[in-house]
Amino acid sequence: MQCRFCDNQDTKLFLKLGEMPLANSFLTLAQVKNIKEKRFPLDIYFCEECGLVQIGHVIPPEDVFIDYIYFSSTSDTIHRHAAYLASNFKKRFSFNKNSLVIEIASNDGCVLEYFKKLGVKVLGIEPARNVAKVAVEKGIDTYIDFFSDKISSEIEKNHGKADVILARHVFAHVPEIHGFIIGLKSLLKRDGVIAIEAPYLIDMVEKIEFDTVYHEHLSYLSLRPMARLFKSYGMELFEVEHFSIHGGSLIYFIGNEGCHEINPSVEQYLTNERKKGFDNIDVYNKFAEKTFLIKTKLMDLLKSLKKEGKTIAAYGAPAKGNTLLNFCGISTDIIDYIVDKSPYKQNLFTPGMHIPVLNPDRLLKNMPDYTLILAWNFADEILEQQKSYLEKGGKFIIPVPEPHIIGG
């Protein structure tokens, strides 16, 4: 398979997760009964040339993002993170009323709302019509389209160049990355900043977060491939910042060469990646072995509980949860239902395993003995929200990096 960053033809396959439905393609009851879901291979490769980890099978973005089911505003954690980003960026980059902050894949405008409160100009770019509509209703000016060099020229003509371009959890979704970067560079002021937030490969591998792999996530990012890629366009990483959000994420701060002082964090992270062997296929082969071990341990635990007559539900219906459910083969013979705060997922069925998604109030009504946390990246938030369930004797199972039980 050809590397999408550096065009190396000899990437190395290290993990096959099997044939998977699209992770965010939830179904109605009628669809469950009448439609045969499409499944696609979910295979992961490593490029020894530039260091990029990536999946092989690319689904056209139009088939994934035009009508989307993920809304940022349903998470308290995302709101807190958005508030931090807005206040922190204001201090770092000295915003004023003429500053322009553009967010690519702005979703329902949750993050831009916090920037707008600071008095700066904001603009969202979001391809999912149903999600963008919510942002527009909030008063967030939004282009409903995929970002590209063509859109970049149109935006510059109408709004001018950006002081900050924020790309949270979208860069890893882009199949044709080079046109995307050309668009970023042309839209950015000479001394402007691109801030790309994405799950960090090292967190994914060390915490065995295999379920963060699904067809929307084409690339799994680290500093070596990112630094090399942007350097080829006359740009450079000048700082990185680590967050616990989404299982461990980095913000890559990028600017035109020579415009920003290089923070020591860049070399520190590059050195750390080399020391840990992340430029070697052996690290990824071990990750694959541990992935299958987690599957075995989790299935042994769940089957043992079912044999004891225990009832099991699940909390959270994120895309990563559907990778885990389908990879492990967990269906309604093990889990009775899933609860999720998002009203957009309630009363639908998960792709592949067809488990019903209900309102979280069902937990206290039914009091299942155990609840598998599929949205483990929001485990602290969920445990806080579900104190009453724990106090009444309910127990939670967290699947990664090692299946374990909380409560009881």
Residue pairs with C-beta under 8 A, 6 or more apart in sequence:
1 11
1 13
1 45
1 56
2 8
2 9
2 11
3 9
3 11
3 45
3 47
3 49
3 50
3 52
3 54
4 52
4 54
4 175
4 176
4 177
4 218
4 219
5 47
5 50
5 52
5 54
5 177
5 219
5 225
5 228
5 229
6 47
6 49
6 50
6 52
6 225
6 228
6 229
8 47
8 48
8 49
8 50
10 48
10 49
11 45
11 46
11 47
11 48
11 54
12 45
12 46
12 47
12 48
12 281
12 284
13 43
13 44
13 45
13 56
14 44
14 45
14 46
14 281
14 284
14 285
14 287
14 288
15 43
15 44
15 210
15 213
15 284
15 287
15 288
15 291
16 41
16 42
16 43
16 44
17 42
17 43
17 44
17 210
17 213
17 291
17 323
17 327
18 41
18 42
18 326
18 327
19 39
19 40
19 41
19 42
20 39
20 40
20 41
20 42
20 214
20 215
20 322
20 323
20 326
20 327
20 352
21 37
21 38
21 39
21 40
21 322
21 326
21 351
21 352
22 38
22 40
22 59
22 63
22 64
22 214
22 215
22 216
22 351
23 214
23 215
23 216
23 319
23 320
23 322
23 323
23 351
24 64
24 68
24 69
24 70
24 216
24 319
24 322
24 351
25 37
25 351
26 69
26 317
26 345
26 348
26 349
26 350
26 351
26 357
27 35
27 37
27 348
27 349
27 350
27 351
27 354
28 348
28 349
29 349
31 349
32 349
32 354
37 351
37 352
39 352
40 57
40 59
40 215
41 56
41 57
42 55
42 57
42 213
42 214
42 215
42 323
43 55
43 56
43 57
44 53
44 54
44 55
44 56
44 213
44 220
44 284
45 53
45 54
45 55
45 56
46 52
46 53
46 281
46 284
47 53
47 54
47 225
48 279
48 281
50 224
50 225
50 228
50 229
51 222
51 224
51 225
51 228
51 273
51 278
51 279
52 219
52 220
52 221
52 225
53 201
53 219
53 220
53 222
53 284
54 218
54 219
54 220
55 213
55 215
55 217
55 218
57 215
58 175
58 215
58 218
59 215
59 216
60 175
61 127
61 146
61 173
61 174
61 175
64 215
64 216
65 127
65 128
65 146
65 173
65 216
66 127
66 128
66 129
67 128
67 129
67 130
68 128
68 130
68 131
69 342
69 344
69 345
70 107
70 131
70 318
70 319
70 342
71 107
71 108
71 110
71 131
71 134
71 342
71 344
72 78
72 82
72 107
72 108
72 110
72 111
73 79
73 108
73 110
73 134
74 341
74 342
74 344
75 341
75 378
75 381
76 381
77 245
77 378
77 381
78 110
78 111
78 245
79 110
81 243
81 245
82 110
82 111
82 113
82 114
83 114
85 111
85 114
85 115
85 166
86 111
86 114
86 115
86 117
86 118
87 114
87 118
89 95
89 101
89 115
89 164
89 195
90 118
90 120
93 99
93 163
93 164
93 193
95 101
95 118
95 119
95 120
95 163
96 120
97 119
97 120
97 121
98 121
99 120
99 121
99 163
99 164
100 120
100 121
100 122
100 123
100 159
100 160
100 161
100 162
100 163
100 164
101 112
101 115
101 120
101 121
101 122
101 123
101 162
101 163
101 164
101 165
101 166
102 122
102 123
102 124
102 125
102 155
102 159
102 162
102 164
102 165
102 166
102 187
103 111
103 112
103 122
103 123
103 124
103 125
103 165
103 166
103 167
103 168
104 125
104 147
104 165
104 166
104 167
104 170
105 125
105 126
105 127
105 147
105 167
105 168
105 169
105 170
105 173
106 112
106 124
106 125
106 126
106 132
106 135
106 140
106 142
107 126
107 128
107 131
107 135
108 131
108 132
108 134
108 135
108 138
109 124
109 134
109 135
109 136
109 138
109 140
109 142
111 166
111 168
112 122
112 123
112 124
112 135
112 140
113 138
113 140
115 122
116 122
116 139
116 140
121 159
122 140
122 141
123 141
123 142
123 143
123 155
123 159
123 162
124 132
124 135
124 140
124 141
124 142
124 143
125 142
125 143
125 145
125 147
125 151
125 155
126 132
126 135
126 142
126 143
126 144
127 144
127 145
127 146
129 144
132 142
132 144
135 142
136 142
143 151
143 155
145 151
147 170
147 180
147 183
148 179
148 180
148 183
149 179
149 180
149 182
149 183
149 186
150 183
151 183
152 182
152 183
152 184
152 186
152 187
153 186
155 187
156 186
156 187
161 187
161 188
161 189
161 192
162 187
162 188
162 189
162 192
163 189
163 192
163 193
164 192
164 193
164 194
164 195
165 184
165 187
165 188
165 192
165 193
165 194
165 195
166 195
166 197
167 184
167 194
167 195
167 196
167 197
168 196
168 197
169 197
169 198
169 199
169 246
169 249
171 177
171 180
171 196
171 198
171 219
171 221
172 198
172 199
172 217
172 218
172 219
172 220
172 221
173 216
173 217
173 218
174 180
174 218
174 219
175 218
177 219
177 229
181 229
181 230
181 233
181 235
182 233
184 194
185 233
185 234
185 235
185 256
188 194
188 255
188 256
190 256
190 259
191 255
191 256
191 259
191 260
192 255
192 256
193 253
193 254
193 255
193 260
194 235
194 252
194 253
194 254
194 255
195 251
195 252
195 253
195 254
196 226
196 251
196 252
196 254
197 243
197 249
197 250
197 251
197 252
198 221
198 249
198 250
198 252
199 209
199 212
199 217
199 220
199 221
199 246
199 247
199 248
199 249
200 221
200 222
200 242
200 248
200 249
200 250
201 220
201 221
201 222
201 278
202 222
202 248
202 272
202 273
202 276
202 278
203 209
203 247
203 248
203 249
204 210
204 212
204 220
204 247
204 248
205 278
205 283
205 284
205 287
206 401
207 247
207 248
207 400
207 401
208 287
208 290
208 291
208 294
208 400
208 401
208 402
209 247
209 248
209 320
209 400
209 401
210 287
210 291
210 294
210 323
210 324
210 327
210 400
211 320
211 321
211 323
211 324
211 327
211 399
211 400
212 220
212 246
212 247
212 320
212 323
213 220
213 323
214 319
214 320
214 322
214 323
216 319
221 250
221 252
222 273
222 278
223 237
223 240
223 250
223 252
223 266
223 269
223 270
223 273
224 270
224 273
224 278
224 279
226 237
226 252
227 236
227 237
227 266
227 270
230 236
230 237
230 254
231 257
234 256
234 257
235 254
235 255
235 256
235 257
236 254
236 255
236 256
236 257
236 260
236 262
237 252
237 253
237 254
237 262
237 266
238 253
238 254
238 255
238 260
238 261
238 262
238 263
238 266
239 253
239 260
239 262
239 263
239 265
239 266
240 250
240 251
240 252
240 253
240 263
240 265
240 266
240 269
241 250
241 251
241 253
241 265
242 248
242 249
242 250
243 249
243 250
243 251
245 377
246 377
247 376
247 377
250 269
253 260
253 263
273 279
276 283
277 283
294 399
294 400
294 401
294 402
294 403
295 327
295 328
297 402
297 403
298 328
298 399
298 403
299 328
299 329
299 330
301 397
301 403
302 312
302 330
302 334
302 372
302 397
303 334
305 312
305 369
305 370
306 312
306 333
306 334
310 369
310 370
311 336
311 366
311 368
311 369
311 370
312 334
312 335
312 336
312 368
312 369
312 370
312 371
312 372
312 397
313 335
313 336
313 337
313 338
313 339
313 362
313 363
313 366
313 368
313 370
313 371
313 372
314 321
314 335
314 337
314 338
314 339
314 355
314 371
314 372
314 373
314 374
315 338
315 339
315 340
315 360
315 363
315 371
315 372
315 373
315 374
315 375
315 382
315 386
315 396
316 338
316 339
316 340
316 373
316 374
316 375
316 376
316 378
316 382
317 338
317 340
317 342
317 345
317 350
317 357
317 374
317 375
318 374
318 375
318 377
320 374
320 375
320 377
321 338
321 350
321 374
321 375
322 350
322 351
322 352
322 353
324 330
324 374
324 399
325 331
325 335
325 350
325 352
325 353
325 355
325 374
326 351
326 352
326 353
329 353
330 353
331 353
331 354
331 355
332 353
332 354
332 355
332 356
335 355
335 372
336 368
337 355
337 356
337 357
337 358
337 362
338 350
338 355
338 356
338 357
338 358
338 374
339 357
339 358
339 359
339 360
339 361
339 362
339 363
339 371
340 346
340 357
340 358
340 360
340 375
341 360
345 357
346 357
346 358
346 359
347 356
347 357
347 358
348 356
348 357
349 355
349 356
349 357
350 357
360 385
360 386
363 371
363 386
363 389
363 394
364 388
364 389
364 392
367 389
367 392
367 393
367 394
368 394
369 394
369 395
370 394
370 395
370 396
370 397
370 405
371 386
371 389
371 394
371 395
371 396
371 397
372 396
372 397
372 399
373 379
373 382
373 396
373 397
373 398
373 399
374 399
375 382
376 398
376 399
376 400
379 396
379 398
382 396
383 390
383 396
383 406
386 394
386 396
390 396
390 406
390 407
393 407
393 408
394 407
395 405
395 406
395 407
395 408
396 405
396 406
396 407
397 403
397 404
397 405
397 406
398 404
398 406
